[in-house]
Amino acid sequence: MLDVTFDEDAARNRVDNGPESLAIFRCLTLNLLRAARPKLGASGKRKRSGWSDDFARPIIGQMR
């Protein structure tokens, strides 16, 4: 799922703790996207969040 949504195979970070840190961040983000309403795919929610701040605010607000 991470590779489909975030194209993880194309990531160019390979030094120190960078790959592990970004993998944790991607997992966190994927969990937020899965829990968010409406029922869209994770990549669709990610795309709509980039287009609209009004769509992204409730997703980011779940982190409290």
N, C-alpha and C positions, 0 to 999 in steps of 0.2 A: 504494500500500500504506500509506503514512504517513497519508493522509487517512482511509482505512477504519479503521485501527487506533487512531489517536490523534485523529481528527476535527480535523485540522489547519486546515481552512477556518474553523472556529469560534474559532480562537485570537484573542485580543484584544490581543496584544502587538504594538505597531507603532512603538516609540520606540527610538532608538539601536541597540545591538547585540543587543537582546533577541530579535528574531525569528530572527536567524542563530544565536545561542547555543542557543536552544531547538530549532531544526531539527537542529543537530549532536547534541544530547542525545537527540532522538527517533530519529535514525538509529542511534546507538550502542545504544540500548535495543532497537530493532527487530532489529539484528544479534544481540544477545544472546538475544532470544526465538527467533529462527530457529534458532540453534545448539543450543538447549536440548532435552533430551529431556523428556517423551514427545512423540510426533508429534501435536500439536494445532495449531490455528491460533494465530496471534500474539495475536489478541484474546482467545482462550480462555485462553492461558497468562498473559496480563496480568491477566485476571480472577481466575484461580486463585491467582496470586501475591499479589493483594490480599487474598484470603480466608485464605490459609494461609502462615505463615512457613516451615513445613517445605518447602513447594513452592518458595518464593522463594529460599531460601538457596543451593541449587545453581546457580540462574540467576545470582545476584549473584556467587557464588564463581568464575564463569568469567572475571571481569575481572582476575584475577591475571596 
